[in-house]
C-alpha cells in the first residue's frame, strides 16, 4: 500500500488536512473576506428571490436577475442623490441654528456662568480634541469609501455569478 493510499484510507487525518487547507486559504484571502462574504450573501438572496418569482411567473432567470440588480442600483442612486444630500443639508441647518441661538445676546448665560465656561475651556485641551475630531472624521470618510468600493465589487461579482 502506497503512502497516498494510506492517506486516503485514514479518514481522521484526511479531515484534519482538509480543515488545515481551508484555514490556510481563509488566512490567505483575509483582506478580501468582506467582498467574498457579501458576494455570496447577495448571490444567495437573488437566487432565492429568482426562484420565488419563477414559481409565479415563467420567464428566464437571467431577466429576473437583471431586473433585480437594476432595481438595487436604482435604489442606491436615489439614496445617494436624494436622501444623503437632504441629511447633509439638515445637519448644516441645525449647526447654523445653534450658532445663531448662541450668538444672540439675550440667550447668553450670566457673567458667572460665562466666566466658569471660559475657565473650563482654558483648562481643557481644545486644540488636541479638535485634531482628534478631524482625524476621526477623516478615518470615517476613508472607511465609508472603502465599504462603498467593497459593496460595489460584491454587487458586480454576485451579478455575474447569479446570471450564470
N, C-alpha and C positions, 0 to 999 in steps of 0.2 A: 504494500500500500504506500503510495507516494505522500509527500508532505501535504500537497494540495487536497488530496482525498481525505486525509486525516483532519485537515482544517474544515472541509465541507461537512464531514460527519460529526464534528464536535460543535453541537448547536450552541451551548453557552458561550464558547469562545467566539464563534461567528457573530453572535448577537452583540457581544462586547466590542468587537472590531467595527461592526456597522455603526453602533452608537458613538464610538470614538470618532469615526469618519464623519458622521453627521455633526457632531460637536465641532470638529475641525473646520468643516465648511461654514458653519454658522459664525465661528470666530473670524474666519477669513473675510466674510461679507458683512461684518457687523456695522460698517459705516453705511451700508445700503439697506439695512434692516427695515427702516421706515418705508422706503419705496417698495420693498418686496411685500411687506405685510399689507400696506394699503392697496397694492395692486391685486393681491389675492382677495382681499375683502371686497373691493369693487367688482372683481370678476364674479365672485360668489353671489353678490346681491343682484347683479344684472342677469346672470344665468337663471337665478330663481325667479326674478321678475319676468324674464322672457318665457320661461316655462309656464308661469301663471297666465300670461297674456295669450300664449298659444293654445291653452285649453279652451279659450272662448273665441278667439279669432285665428283663423287658419291662414297666416301669412308667414313668409320666410323669416327665420330668426335674425338674419342679418339686418333686415329692415327695422325690426323691433329694437335691436341693439343700437342701431344708428340713431333712431328717434329718441331713445332714452338718453344717449350721450349728448345729443343736440339740446335736449331739454335741460340737462345738467349744466351744459356750457351757457345756455341762455339764463338760467337762474344765477350762475356765478357772475355773469356780465351785469345783470340787473343789480345784484348785491354790490358790485364794485362801483357802478356808475350812479346808483340812486341812493342806497342806504348808507354806505360809508361816508360819502360827502355830506349827507344830511347830519349824520352823527358828529362829524368834524365841525360843521357849521354850528350846531347846537353847543358843542363844547366851547368854541371860541366865544359865542354869545354869552354863555354862562360866566366865563372868566371876565369878559368885558363888564357884565353887570356887577360882578363882585368888586372890580376896580372902581366902578362908578359909585357903588354904595359906600366904600371906604374912603373915597375921595371927597364925598360930600361932608362939609364941616359939621352939620348937625348930627351926623352918625358917628363922629369921632368920640372915643371914650374921654373921660375926665383926665385931668393932669396927672393924678396919682397912678392911674392905670397906664397911661401913656408912658410915664417915667419907668414904671415896672417893666413894661414891654420893651422899652429901649434898653434897659439893663439886661434883660434876658437875651435879647438879640446880640448885644455886645459880648456876653459871656459864651454864647453858643458859637459854633464854628460854621457860619452860614456858607462861606465860600467852599469849604470842603464838602458840605452837604449838597450844594448846587453842582459841584463837579461830579459827585457820586450820582446825582439825579440825571445829569446829562449822559454819563456813562451807562446808566441803566436804560435810558431811552434809546441810545444807540444800539445797545445789546438787544433790546426788544425789536427794533426795526430790522436788524440783521436776522433775528430768529424768525420773524414773520416772513421775511423774504425767502429764507431757506425752506420754511414749511410750504410756502407757495410753490416754489420750484419742485419740491417733493410731491406735492399734490398734483401738479400738472403732469409730471412724468408718470406718476401712478395712474392717472386717468388715461393717458395715451397708451401706456403698456396694457392696461386692462381692456381698453377698447380693442386693440389688435388681438389680444388673446381671446376675448369673448367672440369677436367676429369669426375667428377660426373655429 
